[in-house]
Amino acid sequence: MSDYQRISCEAHSVYELAIMRNQSIEVTINGKPQTIQPQDIVSKSGEEFLIFLDKEDTRKELRADQIILTL
């Protein structure tokens, strides 16, 4: 059984807007503040994953509930 926690509608909307506008956003991943550029949000087996570019333009994919959105 997965420990996945659904993300809020607000966070999902922020990701979708950033994807559509090709904008970077501020988040915290593993306790570290980061600027990322979301590319897509996908569902796999009932879990959502954010695909993004990090500050080095490296494409990454991370389960969305492991990302803390800075609002």
Secondary structure, 3 states (H helix, E strand, C coil): CCCCCCCCHHHHHHHHHHHHHCCCEEEEECCEEEEEEEEEEEEECCEEEEEEECCCCCEEEEEHHHEEECC
